[in-house]
């Protein structure tokens, strides 16, 4: 794997696994990068000085190397954000469309009806997509005044971090 990328992959895995209870195993690449910078992670290799932040491209290479080892690590594009998935759950296009829709409703929560309207899916198909995301902890359900609102912690973090890489 190469010492630099091996060490970086281990640090990425530590960050992702530590946050899994909070985000269900999905977080933005920007958030991973921010956490590594806040921890002042030193990679100790010639490519990295003690103050250098891991470059986005280096993180992508490290995550791709992790993906080859199995265990569920991979990257997916959700709207304009690159997300790191650290669980072996397989997300299909339906799940990705729900998460993309959620980024448009990050301040109000997302409803099944909103997804049905934008995708033209049946209620059953929409519910199946939400069910897996809820089951895996990638989405949270809040019922307010009889309305089910779905929230996505990984999308909140992406917005909080400004969505811009270092």
Phi and psi restraints in degrees (value plus and minus 20) as a CYANA .aco file:
   2 UNK   PHI      69.6   109.6
   2 UNK   PSI     114.9   154.9
   3 UNK   PHI     -79.6   -39.6
   3 UNK   PSI     -64.6   -24.6
   4 UNK   PHI     -80.1   -40.1
   4 UNK   PSI     -71.8   -31.8
   5 UNK   PHI     -91.5   -51.5
   5 UNK   PSI     -50.6   -10.6
   6 UNK   PHI     -83.3   -43.3
   6 UNK   PSI     -68.7   -28.7
   7 UNK   PHI     -84.0   -44.0
   7 UNK   PSI     -62.5   -22.5
   8 UNK   PHI     -84.8   -44.8
   8 UNK   PSI     -60.7   -20.7
   9 UNK   PHI     -81.1   -41.1
   9 UNK   PSI     -60.7   -20.7
  10 UNK   PHI     -82.5   -42.5
  10 UNK   PSI     -63.2   -23.2
  11 UNK   PHI     -85.4   -45.4
  11 UNK   PSI     -60.2   -20.2
  12 UNK   PHI     -82.9   -42.9
  12 UNK   PSI     -65.7   -25.7
  13 UNK   PHI     -80.1   -40.1
  13 UNK   PSI     -61.9   -21.9
  14 UNK   PHI     -79.9   -39.9
  14 UNK   PSI     -66.0   -26.0
  15 UNK   PHI     -81.8   -41.8
  15 UNK   PSI     -68.0   -28.0
  16 UNK   PHI     -84.6   -44.6
  16 UNK   PSI     -64.1   -24.1
  17 UNK   PHI     -90.0   -50.0
  17 UNK   PSI     -53.6   -13.6
  18 UNK   PHI     -86.8   -46.8
  18 UNK   PSI     -49.1    -9.1
  19 UNK   PHI    -115.0   -75.0
  19 UNK   PSI     -22.9    17.1
  20 UNK   PHI     -77.9   -37.9
  20 UNK   PSI     -60.0   -20.0
  21 UNK   PHI     -84.1   -44.1
  21 UNK   PSI     -48.6    -8.6
  22 UNK   PHI    -105.5   -65.5
  22 UNK   PSI     -55.9   -15.9
  23 UNK   PHI    -140.9  -100.9
  23 UNK   PSI     -15.8    24.2
  24 UNK   PHI      54.2    94.2
  24 UNK   PSI     -10.4    29.6
  25 UNK   PHI      74.5   114.5
  25 UNK   PSI      -1.5    38.5
  26 UNK   PHI    -155.3  -115.3
  26 UNK   PSI     108.1   148.1
  27 UNK   PHI    -170.1  -130.1
  27 UNK   PSI     137.7   177.7
  28 UNK   PHI     -93.3   -53.3
  28 UNK   PSI     131.4   171.4
  29 UNK   PHI     -80.5   -40.5
  29 UNK   PSI     -56.7   -16.7
  30 UNK   PHI     -81.7   -41.7
  30 UNK   PSI     -60.4   -20.4
  31 UNK   PHI     -86.1   -46.1
  31 UNK   PSI     -61.6   -21.6
  32 UNK   PHI     -78.5   -38.5
  32 UNK   PSI     -66.5   -26.5
  33 UNK   PHI     -82.0   -42.0
  33 UNK   PSI     -61.9   -21.9
  34 UNK   PHI     -84.0   -44.0
  34 UNK   PSI     -64.2   -24.2
  35 UNK   PHI     -83.8   -43.8
  35 UNK   PSI     -63.8   -23.8
  36 UNK   PHI     -80.3   -40.3
  36 UNK   PSI     -59.7   -19.7
  37 UNK   PHI     -87.5   -47.5
  37 UNK   PSI     -61.7   -21.7
  38 UNK   PHI     -85.3   -45.3
  38 UNK   PSI     -53.9   -13.9
  39 UNK   PHI     -96.1   -56.1
  39 UNK   PSI     -26.6    13.4
  40 UNK   PHI      33.0    73.0
  40 UNK   PSI      25.8    65.8
  41 UNK   PHI     -80.2   -40.2
  41 UNK   PSI     104.8   144.8
  42 UNK   PHI    -126.7   -86.7
  42 UNK   PSI     104.9   144.9
  43 UNK   PHI    -111.8   -71.8
  43 UNK   PSI     -33.7     6.3
  44 UNK   PHI      46.8    86.8
  44 UNK   PSI      -4.4    35.6
  45 UNK   PHI    -127.6   -87.6
  45 UNK   PSI     147.1   187.1
  46 UNK   PHI     -83.1   -43.1
  46 UNK   PSI     -43.0    -3.0
  47 UNK   PHI     -99.6   -59.6
  47 UNK   PSI     -29.4    10.6
  48 UNK   PHI    -151.0  -111.0
  48 UNK   PSI     107.4   147.4
  49 UNK   PHI    -111.9   -71.9
  49 UNK   PSI     154.8   194.8
  50 UNK   PHI     -87.6   -47.6
  50 UNK   PSI     -39.4     0.6
  51 UNK   PHI    -127.1   -87.1
  51 UNK   PSI     -25.3    14.7
  52 UNK   PHI     -95.7   -55.7
  52 UNK   PSI     116.0   156.0
  53 UNK   PHI    -107.3   -67.3
  53 UNK   PSI     120.4   160.4
  54 UNK   PHI     -78.9   -38.9
  54 UNK   PSI     108.1   148.1
  55 UNK   PHI     -90.0   -50.0
  55 UNK   PSI     129.5   169.5
  56 UNK   PHI     -75.0   -35.0
  56 UNK   PSI     -62.9   -22.9
  57 UNK   PHI     -84.3   -44.3
  57 UNK   PSI     -56.7   -16.7
  58 UNK   PHI     -86.9   -46.9
  58 UNK   PSI     -59.9   -19.9
  59 UNK   PHI     -82.6   -42.6
  59 UNK   PSI     -62.2   -22.2
  60 UNK   PHI     -82.6   -42.6
  60 UNK   PSI     -61.8   -21.8
  61 UNK   PHI     -83.9   -43.9
  61 UNK   PSI     -64.4   -24.4
  62 UNK   PHI     -82.3   -42.3
  62 UNK   PSI     -61.9   -21.9
  63 UNK   PHI     -88.4   -48.4
  63 UNK   PSI     -59.0   -19.0
  64 UNK   PHI     -83.3   -43.3
  64 UNK   PSI     -55.5   -15.5
  65 UNK   PHI     -87.3   -47.3
  65 UNK   PSI     -60.9   -20.9
  66 UNK   PHI     -81.8   -41.8
  66 UNK   PSI     -59.8   -19.8
  67 UNK   PHI     -79.0   -39.0
  67 UNK   PSI     -56.3   -16.3
  68 UNK   PHI     -88.6   -48.6
  68 UNK   PSI     -41.1    -1.1
  69 UNK   PHI    -104.0   -64.0
  69 UNK   PSI     -29.6    10.4
  70 UNK   PHI      68.5   108.5
  70 UNK   PSI    -191.2  -151.2
  71 UNK   PHI      68.6   108.6
  71 UNK   PSI     -20.7    19.3
  72 UNK   PHI      77.4   117.4
  72 UNK   PSI     -24.3    15.7
  73 UNK   PHI     -91.2   -51.2
  73 UNK   PSI     109.1   149.1
  74 UNK   PHI    -187.6  -147.6
  74 UNK   PSI     148.9   188.9
  75 UNK   PHI    -137.5   -97.5
  75 UNK   PSI     123.9   163.9
  76 UNK   PHI    -156.7  -116.7
  76 UNK   PSI     134.0   174.0
  77 UNK   PHI    -113.9   -73.9
  77 UNK   PSI     105.8   145.8
  78 UNK   PHI    -142.7  -102.7
  78 UNK   PSI      83.8   123.8
  79 UNK   PHI      42.2    82.2
  79 UNK   PSI    -143.2  -103.2
  80 UNK   PHI    -114.7   -74.7
  80 UNK   PSI     -20.0    20.0
  81 UNK   PHI    -125.3   -85.3
  81 UNK   PSI     123.2   163.2
  82 UNK   PHI    -114.0   -74.0
  82 UNK   PSI     102.6   142.6
  83 UNK   PHI    -129.7   -89.7
  83 UNK   PSI     124.5   164.5
  84 UNK   PHI    -122.6   -82.6
  84 UNK   PSI     104.9   144.9
  85 UNK   PHI    -127.0   -87.0
  85 UNK   PSI     110.1   150.1
  86 UNK   PHI    -143.1  -103.1
  86 UNK   PSI       7.2    47.2
  87 UNK   PHI    -149.5  -109.5
  87 UNK   PSI     131.7   171.7
  88 UNK   PHI     -95.0   -55.0
  88 UNK   PSI     -16.5    23.5
  89 UNK   PHI     -84.4   -44.4
  89 UNK   PSI     113.1   153.1
  90 UNK   PHI    -108.5   -68.5
  90 UNK   PSI     100.2   140.2
  91 UNK   PHI    -120.2   -80.2
  91 UNK   PSI     107.8   147.8
  92 UNK   PHI    -117.3   -77.3
  92 UNK   PSI    -195.0  -155.0
  93 UNK   PHI     -81.0   -41.0
  93 UNK   PSI     -53.7   -13.7
  94 UNK   PHI     -81.1   -41.1
  94 UNK   PSI     -64.9   -24.9
  95 UNK   PHI     -83.9   -43.9
  95 UNK   PSI     -59.8   -19.8
  96 UNK   PHI     -87.7   -47.7
  96 UNK   PSI     -56.7   -16.7
  97 UNK   PHI     -86.6   -46.6
  97 UNK   PSI     -57.8   -17.8
  98 UNK   PHI     -83.1   -43.1
  98 UNK   PSI     -64.5   -24.5
  99 UNK   PHI     -87.0   -47.0
  99 UNK   PSI     -55.8   -15.8
 100 UNK   PHI     -84.6   -44.6
 100 UNK   PSI     -63.0   -23.0
 101 UNK   PHI     -82.1   -42.1
 101 UNK   PSI     -57.6   -17.6
 102 UNK   PHI     -82.3   -42.3
 102 UNK   PSI     -51.5   -11.5
 103 UNK   PHI     -85.7   -45.7
 103 UNK   PSI     -45.7    -5.7
 104 UNK   PHI     -99.3   -59.3
 104 UNK   PSI     -39.0     1.0
 105 UNK   PHI    -138.3   -98.3
 105 UNK   PSI      10.8    50.8
 106 UNK   PHI     -83.3   -43.3
 106 UNK   PSI     -43.9    -3.9
 107 UNK   PHI    -113.9   -73.9
 107 UNK   PSI     -36.4     3.6
 108 UNK   PHI    -138.7   -98.7
 108 UNK   PSI     -29.7    10.3
 109 UNK   PHI      64.8   104.8
 109 UNK   PSI     136.9   176.9
 110 UNK   PHI    -130.9   -90.9
 110 UNK   PSI     120.0   160.0
 111 UNK   PHI    -131.1   -91.1
 111 UNK   PSI     139.7   179.7
 112 UNK   PHI     -81.4   -41.4
 112 UNK   PSI     -61.1   -21.1
 113 UNK   PHI     -81.0   -41.0
 113 UNK   PSI     -57.9   -17.9
 114 UNK   PHI     -83.2   -43.2
 114 UNK   PSI     -62.3   -22.3
 115 UNK   PHI     -87.7   -47.7
 115 UNK   PSI     -62.7   -22.7
 116 UNK   PHI     -79.0   -39.0
 116 UNK   PSI     -61.2   -21.2
 117 UNK   PHI     -86.2   -46.2
 117 UNK   PSI     -65.6   -25.6
 118 UNK   PHI     -95.8   -55.8
 118 UNK   PSI     -49.7    -9.7
 119 UNK   PHI    -120.3   -80.3
 119 UNK   PSI     -37.0     3.0
 120 UNK   PHI      45.8    85.8
 120 UNK   PSI       8.0    48.0
 121 UNK   PHI    -105.1   -65.1
 121 UNK   PSI     141.7   181.7
 122 UNK   PHI     -94.2   -54.2
 122 UNK   PSI     143.0   183.0
 123 UNK   PHI     -80.9   -40.9
 123 UNK   PSI     -59.8   -19.8
 124 UNK   PHI     -83.6   -43.6
 124 UNK   PSI     -65.5   -25.5
 125 UNK   PHI     -83.3   -43.3
 125 UNK   PSI     -63.6   -23.6
 126 UNK   PHI     -82.8   -42.8
 126 UNK   PSI     -64.8   -24.8
 127 UNK   PHI     -82.7   -42.7
 127 UNK   PSI     -59.8   -19.8
 128 UNK   PHI     -79.6   -39.6
 128 UNK   PSI     -61.9   -21.9
 129 UNK   PHI     -83.9   -43.9
 129 UNK   PSI     -65.2   -25.2
 130 UNK   PHI     -85.8   -45.8
 130 UNK   PSI     -58.5   -18.5
 131 UNK   PHI     -77.4   -37.4
 131 UNK   PSI     -66.0   -26.0
 132 UNK   PHI     -86.0   -46.0
 132 UNK   PSI     -62.6   -22.6
 133 UNK   PHI     -82.4   -42.4
 133 UNK   PSI     -57.8   -17.8
 134 UNK   PHI     -88.6   -48.6
 134 UNK   PSI     -66.2   -26.2
 135 UNK   PHI     -78.2   -38.2
 135 UNK   PSI     -58.6   -18.6
 136 UNK   PHI    -105.8   -65.8
 136 UNK   PSI     -24.0    16.0
 137 UNK   PHI      60.3   100.3
 137 UNK   PSI      -8.4    31.6
 138 UNK   PHI    -100.4   -60.4
 138 UNK   PSI     -38.0     2.0
 139 UNK   PHI    -153.2  -113.2
 139 UNK   PSI     132.9   172.9
 140 UNK   PHI    -139.0   -99.0
 140 UNK   PSI     127.5   167.5
 141 UNK   PHI    -129.4   -89.4
 141 UNK   PSI     110.9   150.9
 142 UNK   PHI    -150.1  -110.1
 142 UNK   PSI     103.6   143.6
 143 UNK   PHI    -119.9   -79.9
 143 UNK   PSI      98.7   138.7
 144 UNK   PHI    -146.6  -106.6
 144 UNK   PSI      98.7   138.7
 145 UNK   PHI      32.5    72.5
 145 UNK   PSI      22.4    62.4
 146 UNK   PHI      60.0   100.0
 146 UNK   PSI     -20.0    20.0
 147 UNK   PHI    -125.9   -85.9
 147 UNK   PSI     106.7   146.7
 148 UNK   PHI    -100.4   -60.4
 148 UNK   PSI     101.5   141.5
 149 UNK   PHI    -135.9   -95.9
 149 UNK   PSI     111.9   151.9
 150 UNK   PHI    -126.2   -86.2
 150 UNK   PSI     114.2   154.2
 151 UNK   PHI    -141.5  -101.5
 151 UNK   PSI     127.2   167.2
 152 UNK   PHI    -144.3  -104.3
 152 UNK   PSI      80.6   120.6
 153 UNK   PHI     -78.7   -38.7
 153 UNK   PSI     -52.5   -12.5
 154 UNK   PHI     -85.3   -45.3
 154 UNK   PSI     -53.0   -13.0
 155 UNK   PHI     -95.0   -55.0
 155 UNK   PSI     -56.2   -16.2
 156 UNK   PHI     -79.0   -39.0
 156 UNK   PSI     -66.7   -26.7
 157 UNK   PHI     -83.2   -43.2
 157 UNK   PSI     -60.3   -20.3
 158 UNK   PHI     -79.9   -39.9
 158 UNK   PSI     -63.5   -23.5
 159 UNK   PHI     -88.8   -48.8
 159 UNK   PSI     -59.2   -19.2
 160 UNK   PHI     -83.2   -43.2
 160 UNK   PSI     -56.2   -16.2
 161 UNK   PHI    -101.8   -61.8
 161 UNK   PSI     -18.9    21.1
 162 UNK   PHI      63.8   103.8
 162 UNK   PSI     -26.5    13.5
 163 UNK   PHI      49.0    89.0
 163 UNK   PSI     -17.4    22.6
 164 UNK   PHI    -125.8   -85.8
 164 UNK   PSI     112.3   152.3
 165 UNK   PHI     -91.5   -51.5
 165 UNK   PSI     144.5   184.5
